Amino acid sequence: MLFKARFFISGIWHNLAWRTAIIVPLWLVLIAAMHQQLNVAEDSGRKQITMGYMPVITNLASPILDYASKEGDGIRFKSLKFASFAEMAEALRNGQIDAAFIIAPLAIKLRQQGEDVKVVYIGNRHESTLVARTGLDVKNVHDLAGKTVAVPMRYSGHNLSILQLIENNGLEGRIKVVEMNPPDMAAALSAGSLDAYYVGEPFAATTLKNGDATLVHYVEDVWDGFICNLVLVRQDLIDKDPAAVKALVDGAARSGLWAQKNTREAAEIASKYWNQSVSLVEYAMSTPDDRIRFDKFVPEEEEMQHMADMMQHFGLIESNNISGLVDDTFARNADLQDIYGLESIM
């Protein structure tokens, strides 16, 4: 029996050693190939700016800039999709990405945690929606009493908006608000484990389009000029390479104005990066017509201060100080001339 046990263990060891001898070299080859792909811009002599983003329309500039900068000899803007805003914040904090298309209140939180970051651009506005599960007969916020509503995270404009609605309508303690990553919301609602959710498009459009949800309200109905996401960069990037930051903001602003007139083509590009159907993205971008604002991309200190005041009011932060957070220089001086096609964005 002992001999058999030793033989069995020896066989396992031999098998593992054999597999390791094959797998490790293959793994190293795979890692090298991925590294080479990620650094193709660097290898070709092109400067690369890595942008973190979540797949929402307010961040439409990220995939468009990636797509538009693949060819040529200018800056290569590389999009990196994240599963959560918290992960993206850590990546920016640790220098793993150069810019973050990040949810707005989280930028305030990062600044107050001592990160030397700047808001340089505001993403497309009026693209967030509150929806409720079909069959619940929810027509307004009062009908959400006793229900559960999901928001992307506590440091989100959606959370601030629903908390404001709850307070203004005397519904404190009667609506349960939970945090959930946007990609999970539609499935949770369709499965019946969630009553409603408040999120950036196209995640609300997913259930509106298939009939699993009904519209409660568009964000602009309760918060004009609502900021979902914005672009956050570290001050050291501005100090080290202001030309790259200017190119990023110029390209983001130009991409929005181009997308406004080329909805179908913009949806086709975004769908490739977001792994969502072209019809869904196009529906979210155009329903209702002319809903999304692509021209209000300049960050205003007053509106960021208003958001910080709300965060303090609802106990999300202790201080409403946002000193030094906003740098509107690049957005105010964005070059918006001669936007005639996708190739002109850069």
Helices and strands as residue ranges (DSSP letters): H 2-38, H 40-43, E 48-53, G 57-59, H 61-68, E 76-81, H 85-93, E 99-103, H 104-112, E 117-122, E 128-133, G 141-144, E 148-151, H 157-168, E 176-179, H 182-190, E 196-200, H 203-210, E 213-218, G 219-221, E 229-234, H 235-240, H 242-261, H 263-274, H 278-286, H 301-313, H 329-332, G 342-344
